[in-house]
């Protein structure tokens, strides 16, 4: 649980911020004065993910708390009742990520969204491309202040190499005019591989020609910003693009993933699984395995302990499988208590070892619930014979599963032609 520092003397604002932030699963530490803030920082040894700071405290009416918190290198959100421009110049080099004017519920929601963003940023990689060392260092400092992971490149060619080596990069901030490969050519090449909903491109240029911005947007850039940007504008544009990417991801997950387990659903299995299958068919020398796993006596679990315990059993399946299946695999819930796993590039001996271990793991697993100590076994049907369609292999694995069930359950059976 992350600690969030709130320094504010208004009880109503404290209550609103605290309730909204704690709903996100974080711990709020509250100080109502500069003195209390100093005590909390020392008590927690500066261990705060984010600080929300009121500029007008009773014992620090001129923003002195910002100078103090800066010493602890904590990303700070300034809460102010006056215009932002009055403070931005003064605190330009402090560890401030944004200003929020206290104007009611909207400002509270915005402040909370910033907290959520900063905490999640340590999982996001950003690539900055510019031939100006001073600009790279400036943007690098702003991004690190926001707790983002940064990669730096001096031209488009170098950027493509970094992007290839770091598939977790979610946003590229690029200049226009650069040696070897300019920003427009870089944008074109990136868009050949990544869609707008997978990776965002923001162009930062000193060129004020409107046609330049239009050209970039036409070729796939998500946004365009002039290099005279303020810190506030920079973070606002950054937030907007990262939030859009997350919305796309959320929509995809809802369409492709099972709501209960977080595994891929039946539709995704047949869509993406068919792509994996065709790649293996095309290479011919690669191996492909389809396994279907079914929880034994699942109806008994539901009838005896209720559907809530049945749901616990279903949610346990991906937790166990993930320990053994690993990379080059696709796990999906077919429906009910039945699951499907696709494996590629695995030798038969390895496949046999994996699923024997999976069977034993379930056999020895005990889940403590409020109603009972739950344990169950699984039956597994496997097909490793490369047929002319994925559907055929799934059907063969299902035939093997039926034999495993019919001969006593808690077994691994292989389809034989």
C-alpha positions in Angstrom: 0.0 0.0 0.0 1.5 3.3 -1.1 1.6 6.3 1.2 0.1 9.6 -0.1 0.8 12.8 1.8 -2.0 15.4 2.0 -1.0 18.8 3.4 -4.2 20.9 3.7 -6.0 22.9 6.4 -9.5 22.6 4.9 -11.4 19.7 6.6 -13.8 19.3 3.6 -11.0 19.1 1.1 -9.1 16.7 3.3 -12.2 14.5 3.6 -12.8 14.5 -0.2 -9.2 13.8 -1.1 -8.8 11.1 1.5 -12.0 9.1 0.7 -11.3 9.2 -3.1 -7.6 8.2 -2.7 -8.3 5.5 -0.2 -10.8 4.0 -2.7 -7.8 3.4 -5.0 -6.2 1.3 -2.3 -3.7 3.8 -1.0 -2.9 5.1 2.5 -3.4 8.8 3.2 -1.2 10.6 5.7 -2.7 14.0 6.6 -1.0 17.2 7.9 -2.9 20.4 8.5 0.1 22.7 8.9 3.8 23.2 7.9 4.8 21.9 11.3 2.7 18.7 11.0 4.0 18.2 7.5 7.6 18.3 8.7 6.8 15.8 11.5 5.1 13.4 9.0 8.0 13.6 6.6 10.5 12.8 9.3 8.2 10.1 10.8 7.9 8.3 7.5 11.4 9.2 6.3 10.0 10.8 3.2 8.5 7.5 2.0 5.6 9.0 0.0 4.6 8.3 -3.6 2.9 11.6 -4.1 2.3 14.8 -2.0 -0.7 17.1 -2.4 0.4 20.5 -1.0 -1.7 23.5 -0.1 0.1 26.8 -0.8 -1.7 28.8 1.8 -1.2 27.1 5.2 -1.7 29.0 8.5 2.0 28.8 9.4 3.3 28.8 5.8 1.1 31.3 3.8 3.5 31.7 0.9 4.2 28.2 -0.3 7.1 27.4 2.0 5.8 23.8 2.3 6.8 23.2 -1.4 10.4 24.2 -0.7 10.5 21.8 2.2 8.9 18.8 0.5 11.2 19.3 -2.5 14.1 18.2 -0.3 12.6 14.7 -0.1 12.3 14.4 -3.9 8.5 13.6 -3.8 6.4 14.3 -6.9 4.1 17.1 -5.7 0.7 18.4 -6.8 0.1 22.0 -5.6 -3.4 22.9 -4.4 -4.0 26.6 -4.8 -6.9 29.1 -4.6 -5.3 31.6 -7.0 -4.2 31.6 -10.6 -1.5 29.1 -11.6 0.6 31.7 -13.4 1.3 33.4 -10.1 3.2 30.4 -8.9 4.5 28.5 -11.9 7.5 30.8 -12.5 8.5 30.8 -8.8 8.4 27.0 -8.5 9.6 26.2 -12.0 12.5 24.0 -10.9 10.7 22.3 -8.0 9.4 18.7 -8.0 5.9 19.9 -9.0 4.0 17.9 -11.6 0.8 20.0 -11.7 -1.3 22.7 -10.1 -4.9 22.3 -9.1 -7.1 25.3 -8.5 -9.5 24.5 -5.6 -12.8 25.0 -7.3 -15.1 22.2 -6.1 -15.6 18.5 -7.0 -14.0 18.7 -10.4 -10.7 19.9 -9.0 -10.8 17.1 -6.4 -11.4 14.5 -9.1 -8.6 15.9 -11.2 -6.2 15.9 -8.3 -7.1 12.2 -7.6 -6.6 11.3 -11.2 -3.1 12.8 -11.1 -2.3 10.7 -8.0 -3.4 7.6 -9.9 -1.4 8.6 -12.9 1.9 9.2 -11.0 1.6 5.9 -9.1 1.1 3.9 -12.3 3.8 5.7 -14.2 6.7 3.6 -13.0 5.4 0.8 -15.3 5.5 3.1 -18.4 8.4 3.7 -20.7 8.8 6.8 -22.8 11.2 7.4 -25.7 12.4 11.0 -26.4 14.1 11.7 -29.7 15.9 15.0 -30.4 19.3 16.1 -31.7 19.5 18.8 -29.0 21.2 17.5 -25.9 19.8 20.4 -23.8 16.2 19.7 -24.8 16.7 15.9 -24.2 18.0 16.6 -20.7 15.1 19.1 -20.0 12.4 16.6 -21.1 14.2 13.7 -19.3 14.1 15.7 -16.1 10.4 16.4 -16.5 9.5 12.8 -17.2 11.6 11.4 -14.3 9.9 14.0 -12.0 6.7 12.3 -13.2 8.2 8.9 -12.3 8.3 7.6 -15.9 11.0 5.4 -17.3 12.9 7.2 -20.1 15.0 6.3 -23.1 16.8 8.9 -25.1 17.8 9.0 -28.8 19.5 11.7 -30.9 17.9 10.8 -34.3 15.3 8.6 -35.9 17.6 5.6 -36.7 18.8 5.4 -33.1 15.1 5.7 -31.9 14.0 2.7 -34.1 16.8 0.6 -32.6 15.8 1.5 -29.0 12.1 0.9 -29.8 13.0 -2.6 -31.2 14.9 -3.5 -28.1 12.3 -2.1 -25.7 8.8 -3.2 -26.7 7.3 -1.8 -23.4 7.7 1.8 -24.7 4.2 3.3 -24.9 4.9 6.8 -26.1 7.4 8.5 -28.4 8.2 12.2 -28.1 10.1 13.3 -31.2 11.6 16.4 -32.8 11.0 17.2 -36.5 14.4 18.2 -37.9 17.2 15.7 -37.0 20.2 14.2 -38.8 20.1 10.7 -40.5 16.3 10.3 -40.1 13.9 13.2 -39.3 10.8 13.0 -37.1 8.4 12.6 -40.0 10.2 9.6 -41.5 10.4 8.1 -38.0 6.6 8.6 -37.5 5.9 6.8 -40.8 8.2 3.9 -39.9 6.7 3.5 -36.4 3.1 3.5 -37.8 4.0 0.6 -40.1 4.5 -1.5 -37.0 2.4 0.1 -34.2 -1.2 1.4 -34.3 -2.3 4.6 -32.6 -4.0 2.6 -29.9 -0.7 0.7 -29.1 1.9 3.5 -29.1 1.4 7.3 -29.0 3.6 9.8 -30.9 3.8 13.4 -29.7 5.8 15.7 -32.0 7.7 18.6 -30.2 8.9 21.1 -32.7 10.0 24.8 -32.9 8.5 25.0 -36.4 5.3 27.1 -36.2 4.1 26.3 -39.7 0.6 24.9 -39.3 1.1 22.7 -42.4 3.9 20.9 -40.5 1.6 19.9 -37.7 -1.1 18.8 -40.2 1.5 16.7 -42.0 2.5 14.8 -38.9 -1.0 14.2 -37.8 -1.8 12.9 -41.3 1.0 10.4 -41.1 0.1 9.0 -37.7 1.2 11.4 -34.9 -1.3 11.6 -32.0 -0.4 15.1 -30.9 1.8 18.2 -31.8 3.3 20.6 -29.3 5.6 23.6 -29.7 8.9 23.6 -27.9 7.9 26.8 -26.1 5.5 24.7 -24.0 5.0 25.4 -20.3 5.5 22.6 -17.7 1.8 22.5 -17.1 1.0 22.2 -20.8 3.6 19.4 -21.2 2.2 17.3 -18.4 -1.4 17.9 -19.6 -0.6 16.7 -23.1 1.3 13.7 -21.7 -1.5 12.8 -19.4 -4.1 13.1 -22.2 -2.2 10.7 -24.5 -1.4 8.1 -21.8 -5.0 8.1 -20.6 -6.3 7.5 -24.2 -3.9 4.6 -24.5 -5.2 3.1 -21.3 -8.8 3.6 -22.4 -8.0 1.6 -25.6 -6.3 -1.1 -23.5 -9.3 -1.3 -21.2 -11.7 -1.6 -24.1 -9.6 -4.4 -25.6 -9.4 -6.2 -22.3 -13.1 -6.1 -21.9 -13.6 -7.5 -25.4 -10.9 -10.1 -25.2 -10.6 -11.2 -21.5 -12.8 -13.2 -19.2 -14.3 -11.0 -16.5 -13.8 -13.6 -13.7 -10.3 -14.9 -14.3 -8.6 -12.2 -16.3 -7.6 -14.9 -18.8 -8.3 -14.5 -22.5 -11.8 -15.5 -23.5 -13.1 -18.0 -26.1 -13.4 -15.4 -28.9 -9.8 -14.3 -28.5 -8.6 -17.9 -28.3 -10.1 -18.6 -31.8 -9.0 -15.2 -33.3 -5.4 -14.9 -32.1 -4.9 -18.6 -31.6 -5.6 -19.1 -35.3 -2.8 -16.6 -36.1 -0.4 -18.6 -33.9 -1.5 -21.8 -35.5 -1.0 -20.5 -39.0 2.5 -19.2 -38.2 3.5 -22.7 -37.0 1.9 -24.3 -40.1 3.8 -21.9 -42.3 7.2 -22.8 -40.7 6.3 -26.5 -40.7 9.3 -27.4 -38.5 7.8 -25.8 -35.3 5.8 -27.7 -32.8 2.3 -26.8 -31.6 0.3 -28.2 -28.6 -3.4 -27.7 -27.6 -4.3 -28.7 -24.0 -7.8 -28.6 -22.5 -8.1 -28.5 -18.7 -11.3 -29.3 -16.8 -11.9 -29.0 -13.1 -13.0 -32.4 -11.8 -16.4 -32.6 -10.0 -17.0 -28.9 -10.4 -20.8 -29.3 -10.0 -20.1 -30.9 -6.6 -18.1 -27.9 -5.5 -21.0 -25.6 -6.5 -23.7 -27.7 -5.0 -21.9 -28.3 -1.7 -20.3 -24.9 -1.0 -22.1 -22.5 -3.3 -21.2 -20.6 -6.5 -19.0 -18.1 -4.6 -16.6 -21.0 -3.7 -17.0 -22.3 -7.3 -15.8 -18.9 -8.5 -12.8 -19.1 -6.2 -11.9 -22.5 -7.7 -12.1 -21.1 -11.3 -10.0 -18.1 -10.4 -7.3 -20.4 -8.9 -6.8 -22.1 -12.3 -4.8 -19.3 -14.0 -2.8 -18.7 -10.8 -1.5 -22.3 -10.8 -1.1 -22.5 -14.6 1.0 -19.3 -14.8 3.7 -20.9 -12.6 4.3 -23.8 -15.1 3.2 -22.7 -18.6 5.5 -19.7 -19.1 6.2 -17.9 -22.4 5.2 -18.9 -26.0 1.7 -19.8 -24.7 -1.8 -18.6 -24.8 -4.2 -19.4 -21.9 -7.9 -18.9 -22.2 -11.1 -19.8 -20.5 -13.4 -21.7 -22.8 -16.4 -21.4 -20.6 -17.6 -22.8 -17.2 -14.8 -24.8 -15.6 -13.0 -25.6 -18.9 -9.7 -23.9 -20.0 -7.5 -24.1 -23.1 -3.8 -23.6 -23.4 -1.9 -23.2 -26.7 1.9 -23.9 -26.6 4.4 -23.4 -29.4 8.0 -24.4 -29.8 8.0 -27.0 -27.1 9.4 -30.5 -27.3 7.1 -33.4 -26.4 9.2 -34.3 -23.3 8.8 -30.7 -22.1 5.1 -30.7 -22.7 4.7 -34.0 -20.8 6.7 -32.6 -17.9 4.7 -29.3 -17.8 1.3 -31.0 -17.6 2.3 -33.7 -15.2 3.5 -30.9 -12.9 0.3 -29.0 -13.5 -1.8 -32.0 -12.6 0.2 -32.6 -9.4 0.1 -28.9 -8.4 -3.7 -29.0 -8.4 -3.8 -32.3 -6.6 -1.7 -30.9 -3.8 -3.2 -27.4 -3.7 -5.4 -26.3 -0.8 -7.3 -23.0 -0.9 -8.5 -21.7 2.5 -11.9 -20.0 2.2 -14.4 -18.8 4.8 -16.6 -21.9 4.2 -14.0 -24.6 3.7 -10.5 -25.7 2.9 -11.0 -26.2 -0.8 -9.1 -28.7 -2.9 -9.8 -30.1 -6.3 -8.1 -32.0 -9.1 -8.1 -31.4 -12.9 -8.3 -33.6 -16.0 -6.2 -32.7 -19.0 -6.6 -33.6 -22.7 -3.7 -32.9 -25.1 -3.2 -32.9 -28.8 0.3 -32.4 -30.3 -0.4 -33.7 -33.8 -0.3 -30.7 -36.1 -3.6 -30.9 -38.0 -4.8 -28.7 -40.9 -6.9 -26.4 -38.5 -6.8 -25.2 -34.9 -10.4 -26.3 -34.5 -9.5 -29.9 -35.3 -6.7 -29.9 -32.7 -9.0 -28.5 -30.1 -11.6 -31.2 -30.9 -8.8 -33.9 -30.6 -7.7 -32.4 -27.2 -11.3 -32.5 -26.1 -11.5 -36.2 -27.1 -8.5 -36.9 -25.0 -10.0 -35.0 -22.1 -13.2 -37.1 -22.3 -11.0 -40.3 -21.9 -9.2 -38.8 -18.9 -12.6 -38.1 -17.3 -14.1 -41.4 -18.2 -11.2 -43.4 -16.8 -11.2 -41.9 -13.3 -10.3 -38.1 -13.6 -7.1 -36.4 -12.3 -5.3 -37.7 -15.4 -3.4 -36.4 -18.4 -4.4 -38.1 -21.7 -2.9 -37.5 -25.2 -4.8 -37.7 -28.5 -3.5 -40.5 -30.7 -4.5 -40.6 -34.4 
